[in-house]
Amino acid sequence: MDQNDPDDDSSKSSDDDASPDNSDVGEEGQIGRLKEELSEIPFCELEELKHKVGSKRYNEAIHGLFDKKGTNVTKSLKRENKNRPRELSSKKPVPRLRQVIPVKKKMARDPRFDELSGTFNQEMFDKAYSFLDDVKANEKKKLQKEVQKTKQPERKLQLESLLKRMDQQEATKKAAAQKRDVERKRKKAELELVKQGKTPYYLKKSDKKKLELAEKFKKLKSSGKLEQYLKKRGKKNTSKERKKMPHRRVMEV
């Protein structure tokens, strides 16, 4: 009897080791049979069952059977033997994106406002997308032709407002380019003075505006549009002053 004891122990241990795999296979077989049975049930009967039980319970019952993530969670956390380490099932595929180091909070990253993406350079941007100026010019010509051809008053107003907006965009773009040009010239002159040993002088905002206005007047004078600009500006200033003036009160009798 004593000689047979080791064999019995070894057979018991081998049965114990094999039992988890057999149980896994048994569960998979049951799930497979349930899948086959459900596939044979007509769709109308399944819909009736869903209507009777409710969609929430129906989904929990159906998806709970085939949810591989939830089947072996409690089982994988338990040890088969206290002397063995915890092991995950080799039948489960390892996810590609695993969280090795736990992170407290996932931060959303927008590359437009991230320092790693570099700083915005307006000159490089304008050079890269300079072809859009030609596209806009062609679109403007087409719109002008359409305004002349169209006879519908509503459509004509829409096209005219669109042309006006395009003109405003061009004007703001030119003004911004002129502003950058003045700033570039000023920085270049300042750098030359620093090279000569002079201390750098930082302009105020008011002084910068004066320089920009002087440069604007020079360009308008060379193009012959200075008088027109001054008249337009004078009208604007007078309208502003009129708004500020107190109005006469009408006395009710």
Backbone as numpy.savetxt, mean C-alpha at the origin, in Angstrom:
# Nx Ny Nz CAx CAy CAz Cx Cy Cz
9.24 -70.14 33.11 8.41 -68.93 33.11 9.26 -67.68 33.11
10.41 -67.74 33.88 11.28 -66.57 33.98 11.94 -66.26 32.65
12.23 -67.35 31.85 12.91 -67.12 30.57 12.00 -66.38 29.58
10.72 -66.58 29.71 9.80 -65.95 28.76 9.48 -64.49 29.10
9.86 -64.07 30.32 9.51 -62.71 30.74 10.13 -61.62 29.87
11.43 -61.68 29.52 12.00 -60.63 28.67 11.32 -60.52 27.32
10.99 -61.73 26.76 10.33 -61.70 25.46 8.98 -61.03 25.54
8.30 -61.33 26.66 6.98 -60.71 26.83 7.10 -59.19 26.96
8.15 -58.75 27.71 8.35 -57.30 27.88 8.67 -56.63 26.55
9.56 -57.30 25.78 9.95 -56.71 24.49 8.76 -56.65 23.55
7.94 -57.71 23.58 6.76 -57.72 22.71 5.78 -56.63 23.12
5.67 -56.42 24.47 4.77 -55.37 24.95 5.25 -53.99 24.52
6.61 -53.79 24.67 7.15 -52.48 24.29 6.99 -52.23 22.81
7.20 -53.29 21.99 7.04 -53.13 20.54 5.60 -52.82 20.19
4.66 -53.47 20.93 3.24 -53.18 20.70 2.92 -51.74 21.06
3.55 -51.28 22.21 3.31 -49.90 22.64 3.83 -48.90 21.62
5.06 -49.22 21.05 5.65 -48.31 20.06 4.81 -48.27 18.79
4.23 -49.39 18.43 3.50 -49.47 17.17 2.09 -48.94 17.29
1.58 -48.87 18.53 0.17 -48.50 18.71 -0.16 -47.09 18.21
0.68 -46.05 18.41 0.33 -44.72 17.90 0.18 -44.69 16.40
1.11 -45.40 15.68 1.04 -45.40 14.23 -0.24 -46.08 13.76
-0.59 -47.19 14.45 -1.81 -47.90 14.07 -3.04 -47.03 14.30
-3.02 -46.28 15.41 -4.16 -45.40 15.69 -4.27 -44.30 14.64
-3.08 -43.77 14.19 -3.09 -42.76 13.13 -3.70 -43.32 11.86
-3.26 -44.53 11.52 -3.77 -45.17 10.30 -5.26 -45.41 10.42
-5.71 -45.84 11.64 -7.14 -46.08 11.86 -7.96 -44.81 11.70
-7.46 -43.71 12.24 -8.17 -42.42 12.12 -8.24 -41.98 10.66
-7.13 -42.14 9.95 -7.12 -41.77 8.53 -8.10 -42.61 7.73
-8.18 -43.90 8.10 -9.13 -44.79 7.42 -10.56 -44.38 7.67
-10.86 -43.98 8.91 -12.21 -43.53 9.24 -12.57 -42.26 8.48
-11.61 -41.34 8.44 -11.85 -40.08 7.70 -12.07 -40.36 6.22
-11.28 -41.31 5.68 -11.44 -41.68 4.28 -12.82 -42.27 4.00
-13.28 -43.13 4.91 -14.61 -43.73 4.73 -15.71 -42.67 4.83
-15.54 -41.73 5.78 -16.53 -40.65 5.92 -16.58 -39.77 4.67
-15.42 -39.53 4.08 -15.36 -38.75 2.84 -16.12 -39.45 1.72
-15.90 -40.76 1.61 -16.59 -41.54 0.58 -18.10 -41.52 0.79
-18.51 -41.67 2.06 -19.95 -41.66 2.36 -20.58 -40.31 2.04
-19.87 -39.24 2.40 -20.40 -37.91 2.12 -20.46 -37.61 0.63
-19.49 -38.13 -0.12 -19.48 -37.91 -1.57 -20.64 -38.61 -2.26
-21.14 -39.70 -1.65 -22.26 -40.45 -2.23 -23.61 -39.80 -1.92
-23.68 -38.97 -0.85 -24.95 -38.32 -0.49 -25.26 -37.23 -1.50
-26.50 -37.17 -2.00 -26.86 -36.12 -2.97 -26.73 -34.72 -2.36
-26.51 -33.77 -3.24 -26.29 -32.39 -2.80 -27.54 -31.79 -2.17
-28.71 -32.16 -2.70 -29.97 -31.61 -2.16 -30.19 -32.05 -0.71
-29.81 -33.31 -0.40 -29.95 -33.80 0.97 -28.99 -33.07 1.92
-27.78 -32.81 1.44 -26.82 -32.05 2.25 -27.32 -30.63 2.52
-27.96 -30.03 1.52 -28.51 -28.68 1.69 -29.65 -28.67 2.70
-30.50 -29.73 2.64 -31.59 -29.85 3.62 -31.03 -29.99 5.04
-29.98 -30.81 5.16 -29.34 -31.00 6.47 -28.75 -29.68 6.98
-28.15 -28.94 6.07 -27.57 -27.65 6.43 -28.65 -26.67 6.88
-29.81 -26.73 6.21 -30.94 -25.85 6.55 -31.53 -26.21 7.91
-31.59 -27.50 8.21 -32.16 -27.96 9.48 -31.22 -27.66 10.65
-29.96 -28.04 10.49 -28.99 -27.92 11.58 -28.53 -26.48 11.76
-28.40 -25.77 10.65 -27.81 -24.43 10.68 -26.43 -24.46 10.04
-26.10 -23.38 9.33 -24.85 -23.35 8.56 -23.62 -23.41 9.45
-23.71 -22.80 10.64 -22.55 -22.77 11.55 -22.20 -24.18 12.03
-23.22 -24.90 12.54 -22.97 -26.25 13.04 -22.59 -27.21 11.91
-23.21 -27.00 10.76 -22.92 -27.86 9.60 -21.46 -27.70 9.17
-21.00 -26.46 9.09 -19.61 -26.20 8.70 -18.62 -26.74 9.73
-18.99 -26.58 11.01 -18.11 -27.12 12.07 -18.00 -28.63 11.97
-19.13 -29.28 11.68 -19.13 -30.75 11.59 -18.36 -31.23 10.37
-18.62 -30.61 9.22 -17.98 -31.07 7.97 -16.51 -30.72 7.95
-16.18 -29.45 8.21 -14.78 -29.01 8.13 -13.97 -29.53 9.31
-14.63 -29.81 10.42 -13.92 -30.37 11.57 -13.39 -31.76 11.31
-14.07 -32.50 10.41 -13.62 -33.86 10.09 -12.33 -33.84 9.28
-12.25 -32.87 8.35 -11.13 -32.87 7.41 -10.08 -31.82 7.72
-10.22 -31.16 8.87 -9.22 -30.16 9.26 -8.01 -30.85 9.85
-6.97 -30.95 9.07 -5.78 -31.68 9.52 -5.04 -30.94 10.62
-5.22 -29.62 10.67 -4.49 -28.86 11.68 -5.02 -29.15 13.08
-6.33 -29.37 13.19 -6.92 -29.54 14.51 -6.97 -30.96 15.01
-6.64 -31.96 14.18 -6.81 -33.36 14.59 -5.77 -33.81 15.58
-4.51 -33.48 15.32 -3.43 -34.03 16.14 -2.71 -32.98 16.98
-3.38 -31.87 17.28 -2.72 -30.81 18.05 -2.48 -31.26 19.48
-3.55 -31.77 20.12 -3.40 -32.21 21.52 -2.50 -33.44 21.59
-2.60 -34.28 20.53 -1.81 -35.51 20.54 -0.32 -35.21 20.38
0.01 -34.20 19.52 1.41 -33.90 19.26 2.09 -33.26 20.47
1.29 -32.58 21.31 1.87 -31.93 22.48 2.18 -32.92 23.61
1.51 -34.07 23.59 1.73 -35.06 24.64 2.91 -35.97 24.28
3.61 -36.43 25.30 4.70 -37.38 25.09 4.15 -38.79 25.13
4.67 -39.64 24.25 4.25 -41.04 24.26 4.82 -41.76 25.48
5.97 -41.30 25.91 6.62 -41.88 27.08 7.31 -40.75 27.82
7.32 -40.79 29.15 7.91 -39.69 29.92 9.41 -39.56 29.70
10.07 -40.67 29.26 11.51 -40.64 29.02 11.87 -40.20 27.60
10.87 -39.97 26.78 11.13 -39.56 25.40 10.83 -38.07 25.22
11.51 -37.44 24.27 11.18 -36.03 23.98 9.90 -35.93 23.15
9.35 -34.75 23.08 8.15 -34.54 22.26 8.53 -34.61 20.79
7.74 -35.31 20.02 8.01 -35.48 18.60 6.78 -35.09 17.79
7.05 -34.39 16.69 5.98 -34.08 15.75 5.87 -35.21 14.74
4.68 -35.39 14.22 4.46 -36.47 13.26 5.20 -36.18 11.96
5.86 -37.19 11.42 6.58 -37.04 10.14 5.62 -36.98 8.96
4.36 -37.33 9.19 3.37 -37.31 8.11 2.90 -35.89 7.81
3.09 -35.00 8.78 2.70 -33.60 8.56 3.79 -32.87 7.80
3.47 -32.20 6.70 4.50 -31.41 6.00 4.89 -30.18 6.81
6.17 -29.91 6.84 6.68 -28.75 7.59 6.38 -27.48 6.78
5.78 -26.45 7.37 5.49 -25.23 6.61 6.77 -24.51 6.18
6.71 -23.91 5.01 7.90 -23.22 4.48 8.24 -21.97 5.30
7.21 -21.24 5.64 7.43 -20.00 6.42 7.15 -20.29 7.89
8.17 -20.71 8.57 8.04 -20.99 10.00 8.53 -19.80 10.81
7.87 -19.55 11.91 8.29 -18.47 12.81 9.28 -19.05 13.82
10.57 -18.95 13.47 11.62 -19.52 14.32 11.79 -18.68 15.58
11.91 -17.37 15.38 12.05 -16.44 16.52 10.70 -15.77 16.73
10.09 -15.90 17.89 8.77 -15.28 18.10 8.84 -13.76 18.09
7.92 -13.15 17.36 7.84 -11.69 17.25 6.59 -11.22 17.99
6.73 -10.15 18.77 5.59 -9.66 19.56 4.49 -9.12 18.65
4.89 -8.29 17.68 3.90 -7.67 16.81 4.47 -7.54 15.40
3.69 -7.95 14.41 4.12 -7.82 13.02 3.88 -6.38 12.57
4.96 -5.73 12.15 4.88 -4.33 11.72 4.71 -4.27 10.21
3.72 -3.50 9.78 3.50 -3.30 8.35 4.57 -2.35 7.80
5.10 -2.67 6.62 6.17 -1.87 6.02 5.70 -1.32 4.68
5.71 -0.01 4.56 5.38 0.66 3.31 6.69 1.17 2.71
7.11 0.64 1.56 8.42 1.05 1.00 8.48 2.52 0.60
7.33 3.16 0.40 7.34 4.58 0.01 7.85 5.48 1.12
7.56 5.09 2.38 7.92 5.93 3.52 8.99 5.29 4.39
9.68 4.31 3.86 10.72 3.63 4.63 12.08 4.25 4.31
12.89 4.43 5.33 14.23 5.01 5.15 15.15 4.09 4.34
14.89 2.77 4.42 15.72 1.82 3.68 15.56 1.98 2.16
14.45 2.55 1.72 14.20 2.73 0.29 14.92 3.94 -0.29
15.58 4.74 0.55 16.31 5.91 0.07 15.46 7.17 0.14
16.05 8.28 -0.27 15.37 9.58 -0.24 14.84 9.92 -1.63
13.79 10.73 -1.65 13.17 11.12 -2.92 13.98 12.23 -3.58
14.27 12.03 -4.87 15.01 13.02 -5.66 14.10 13.49 -6.79
13.69 14.75 -6.74 12.74 15.29 -7.71 13.33 15.34 -9.12
14.60 15.68 -9.23 15.24 15.78 -10.55 15.30 14.42 -11.24
15.69 13.40 -10.48 15.73 12.04 -11.05 14.33 11.56 -11.44
13.34 11.92 -10.61 11.95 11.55 -10.90 11.48 12.20 -12.20
11.79 13.50 -12.36 11.39 14.22 -13.57 12.06 13.65 -14.82
13.32 13.25 -14.69 14.03 12.66 -15.84 13.45 11.30 -16.21
13.13 10.51 -15.19 12.62 9.16 -15.44 11.24 9.19 -16.10
10.42 10.19 -15.72 9.05 10.26 -16.24 8.84 11.48 -17.15
9.89 11.90 -17.83 9.78 13.05 -18.74 8.91 12.74 -19.95
8.80 11.46 -20.32 7.98 11.07 -21.47 6.50 11.38 -21.24
6.09 11.51 -19.99 4.69 11.81 -19.70 4.29 13.22 -20.13
5.26 14.11 -20.22 4.97 15.48 -20.68 4.48 15.46 -22.12
5.12 14.63 -22.96 4.69 14.50 -24.36 3.30 13.88 -24.45
3.05 12.90 -23.60 1.73 12.24 -23.59 0.64 13.24 -23.20
0.93 14.05 -22.18 -0.05 15.06 -21.73 -0.28 16.13 -22.80
0.79 16.50 -23.51 0.66 17.50 -24.57 -0.24 16.99 -25.70
-0.07 15.72 -26.06 -0.92 15.12 -27.11 -2.38 15.04 -26.65
-2.58 14.69 -25.39 -3.94 14.62 -24.83 -4.60 16.01 -24.83
-3.80 17.01 -24.52 -4.32 18.38 -24.50 -4.77 18.83 -25.90
-3.99 18.49 -26.91 -4.35 18.83 -28.30 -5.65 18.15 -28.71
-5.79 16.88 -28.33 -7.02 16.14 -28.65 -8.24 16.76 -27.97
-8.05 17.17 -26.71 -9.16 17.80 -25.97 -9.55 19.14 -26.60
-8.57 19.91 -27.04 -8.85 21.20 -27.67 -9.64 21.02 -28.97
-9.28 20.00 -29.74 -10.02 19.69 -30.98 -11.45 19.24 -30.67
-11.57 18.44 -29.61 -12.90 17.95 -29.22 -13.80 19.08 -28.73
-13.21 20.06 -28.05 -13.97 21.23 -27.58 -14.54 22.00 -28.77
-13.75 22.15 -29.82 -14.19 22.87 -31.02 -15.28 22.11 -31.78
-15.18 20.77 -31.76 -16.14 19.96 -32.53 -17.47 19.74 -31.80
-17.41 19.55 -30.48 -18.62 19.18 -29.72 -19.67 20.30 -29.72
-20.94 19.87 -29.73 -22.06 20.82 -29.72 -22.90 20.71 -28.45
-22.63 19.67 -27.65 -23.35 19.50 -26.39 -22.78 20.46 -25.34
-23.60 21.30 -24.74 -23.07 22.30 -23.77 -22.47 21.68 -22.51
-23.09 20.59 -22.01 -22.58 19.94 -20.79 -21.21 19.32 -21.04
-21.10 18.64 -22.18 -19.82 18.00 -22.55 -18.74 19.06 -22.77
-19.14 20.17 -23.36 -18.18 21.25 -23.61 -17.65 21.83 -22.30
-18.54 22.01 -21.32 -18.12 22.53 -20.01 -17.15 21.57 -19.32
-17.43 20.27 -19.42 -16.54 19.26 -18.83 -15.15 19.31 -19.44
-15.11 19.41 -20.78 -13.81 19.44 -21.48 -13.05 20.72 -21.15
-13.76 21.83 -21.07 -13.10 23.11 -20.75 -12.53 23.11 -19.33
-13.28 22.54 -18.39 -12.78 22.44 -17.00 -11.57 21.52 -16.93
-11.58 20.46 -17.74 -10.43 19.55 -17.78 -9.19 20.23 -18.35
-9.39 21.02 -19.41 -8.28 21.78 -19.99 -7.73 22.81 -19.00
-8.64 23.45 -18.28 -8.22 24.43 -17.27 -7.38 23.78 -16.18
-7.81 22.60 -15.76 -7.05 21.87 -14.74 -5.66 21.49 -15.25
-5.59 21.07 -16.51 -4.29 20.71 -17.10 -3.36 21.92 -17.16
-3.94 23.08 -17.50 -3.13 24.32 -17.53 -2.61 24.68 -16.14
-3.46 24.50 -15.14 -3.05 24.78 -13.76 -1.92 23.84 -13.31
-2.04 22.57 -13.69 -0.99 21.60 -13.35 0.34 21.97 -14.00
0.27 22.39 -15.26 1.49 22.82 -15.96 2.11 24.04 -15.29
1.26 24.98 -14.89 1.76 26.21 -14.25 2.43 25.91 -12.92
1.80 25.05 -12.12 2.40 24.69 -10.81 3.71 23.93 -11.00
3.76 23.08 -12.03 4.99 22.33 -12.31 6.12 23.27 -12.73
5.79 24.24 -13.57 6.80 25.21 -14.01 7.29 26.06 -12.84
6.36 26.47 -11.98 6.72 27.29 -10.81 7.64 26.52 -9.86
7.33 25.23 -9.67 8.17 24.39 -8.80 9.56 24.20 -9.40
9.62 24.01 -10.73 10.91 23.84 -11.41 11.74 25.12 -11.32
11.06 26.26 -11.47 11.74 27.55 -11.37 12.29 27.77 -9.95
11.50 27.38 -8.96 11.91 27.50 -7.56 13.16 26.66 -7.29
13.16 25.44 -7.82 14.33 24.56 -7.63 15.56 25.10 -8.35
15.32 25.73 -9.51 16.44 26.29 -10.27 17.09 27.45 -9.52
16.26 28.30 -8.92 16.78 29.43 -8.12 17.56 28.92 -6.92
17.02 27.89 -6.26 17.68 27.31 -5.09 19.02 26.67 -5.47
19.05 26.03 -6.64 20.28 25.39 -7.09 21.37 26.43 -7.37
20.98 27.52 -8.03 21.94 28.59 -8.34 22.47 29.23 -7.05
21.57 29.44 -6.11 21.98 30.07 -4.85 22.96 29.18 -4.08
22.68 27.87 -4.05 23.57 26.93 -3.36 24.94 26.85 -4.03
24.92 26.93 -5.37 26.19 26.89 -6.11 27.04 28.12 -5.79
26.40 29.29 -5.76 27.12 30.53 -5.44 27.63 30.51 -3.99
26.80 29.96 -3.10 27.18 29.86 -1.68 28.37 28.93 -1.51
28.39 27.84 -2.27 29.50 26.88 -2.20 30.81 27.50 -2.67
30.71 28.33 -3.71 31.91 29.02 -4.22 32.47 29.98 -3.16
31.59 30.66 -2.47 32.03 31.59 -1.41 32.67 30.85 -0.24
32.13 29.68 0.09 32.69 28.86 1.18 34.08 28.36 0.79
34.26 28.01 -0.49 35.58 27.57 -0.96 36.62 28.68 -0.85
36.15 29.92 -1.01 37.05 31.07 -0.89 37.39 31.41 0.57
36.73 30.74 1.50 37.02 30.94 2.93 36.01 31.78 3.67
34.90 32.12 3.01 33.87 32.93 3.67 32.89 32.04 4.43
32.27 32.61 5.45 31.30 31.84 6.25 29.98 31.71 5.48
29.34 30.54 5.56 28.07 30.36 4.82 26.95 31.21 5.42
26.09 31.72 4.52 24.96 32.55 4.95 23.66 31.84 4.57
22.83 31.59 5.58 21.57 30.88 5.36 20.44 31.89 5.22
19.79 31.85 4.06 18.72 32.81 3.79 17.44 32.49 4.56
16.70 33.54 4.86 15.38 33.37 5.47 14.36 33.02 4.38
13.18 32.62 4.81 12.12 32.30 3.85 11.70 33.53 3.06
11.64 34.66 3.73 11.24 35.91 3.05 12.26 36.31 1.98
13.56 36.13 2.28 14.61 36.45 1.30 14.56 35.49 0.11
14.27 34.22 0.40 14.14 33.23 -0.69 12.99 33.60 -1.62
11.87 34.03 -1.04 10.71 34.43 -1.85 11.03 35.64 -2.72
11.82 36.58 -2.17 12.22 37.76 -2.94 13.07 37.37 -4.14
14.02 36.46 -3.91 14.86 35.99 -5.01 14.05 35.27 -6.08
13.10 34.46 -5.65 12.24 33.74 -6.60 11.39 34.71 -7.41
10.87 35.73 -6.74 10.05 36.74 -7.43 10.88 37.54 -8.43
12.11 37.87 -8.05 13.00 38.61 -8.97 13.31 37.77 -10.21
13.56 36.49 -10.01 13.83 35.58 -11.13 12.60 35.45 -12.03
11.43 35.42 -11.41 10.18 35.32 -12.17 9.96 36.57 -13.02
10.22 37.74 -12.45 10.07 39.00 -13.18 11.03 39.08 -14.36
12.24 38.56 -14.17 13.23 38.56 -15.26 12.74 37.74 -16.44
12.20 36.58 -16.15 11.71 35.69 -17.22 10.48 36.28 -17.91
9.59 36.90 -17.12 8.40 37.52 -17.71 8.77 38.72 -18.59
9.78 39.46 -18.17 10.23 40.62 -18.94 10.86 40.19 -20.26
11.65 39.12 -20.20 12.30 38.62 -21.42 11.28 38.05 -22.41
10.19 37.47 -21.89 9.14 36.92 -22.77 8.09 37.96 -23.16
8.14 39.17 -22.56 7.19 40.24 -22.90 5.83 40.09 -22.25
5.75 39.36 -21.17 4.46 39.13 -20.48 4.40 39.80 -19.10
5.34 40.70 -18.85 5.41 41.32 -17.53 4.22 42.26 -17.27
3.87 43.09 -18.28 2.76 44.04 -18.12 1.44 43.30 -17.88
1.24 42.24 -18.64 0.02 41.44 -18.50 -0.06 40.81 -17.10
1.08 40.34 -16.62 1.13 39.73 -15.29 0.85 40.75 -14.19
1.42 41.97 -14.35 1.23 43.02 -13.35 -0.23 43.49 -13.30
-0.87 43.59 -14.49 -2.28 43.97 -14.54 -3.16 42.93 -13.83
-2.86 41.68 -14.12 -3.63 40.58 -13.52 -3.45 40.56 -12.00
-2.22 40.79 -11.58 -1.92 40.80 -10.14 -2.58 42.00 -9.46
-2.59 43.14 -10.18 -3.23 44.34 -9.62 -4.73 44.13 -9.41
-5.39 43.48 -10.38 -6.82 43.19 -10.25 -7.09 42.27 -9.06
-6.22 41.30 -8.89 -6.38 40.35 -7.78 -6.23 41.06 -6.44
-5.24 41.96 -6.36 -5.01 42.69 -5.11 -6.17 43.63 -4.77
-6.71 44.28 -5.81 -7.85 45.20 -5.58 -9.09 44.44 -5.12
-9.31 43.26 -5.68 -10.46 42.44 -5.26 -10.30 41.98 -3.81
-9.06 41.68 -3.41 -8.79 41.30 -2.01 -9.06 42.47 -1.07
-8.62 43.67 -1.50 -8.83 44.86 -0.67 -10.31 45.20 -0.52
-11.08 44.99 -1.59 -12.52 45.26 -1.55 -13.22 44.33 -0.55
-12.77 43.09 -0.51 -13.36 42.12 0.43 -13.09 42.52 1.88
-11.92 43.11 2.11 -11.55 43.52 3.48 -12.29 44.78 3.94
-12.72 45.61 2.97 -13.39 46.88 3.31 -14.75 46.63 3.95
-15.13 47.45 4.96 -16.45 47.28 5.61 -17.59 47.69 4.68
-18.66 46.90 4.68 -19.80 47.19 3.81 -20.78 48.13 4.53
-21.51 48.85 3.72 -22.51 49.79 4.26 -23.72 49.01 4.77
-24.14 49.32 5.96 -25.30 48.65 6.55 -26.60 49.26 6.02
-27.53 48.39 5.73 -28.85 48.85 5.26 -29.78 48.90 6.46
-30.26 50.09 6.76 -31.14 50.28 7.92 -32.58 49.99 7.54
-33.20 49.14 8.32 -34.61 48.82 8.08 -35.49 49.83 8.80
-36.49 50.32 8.07 -37.40 51.32 8.64 -38.59 50.60 9.28
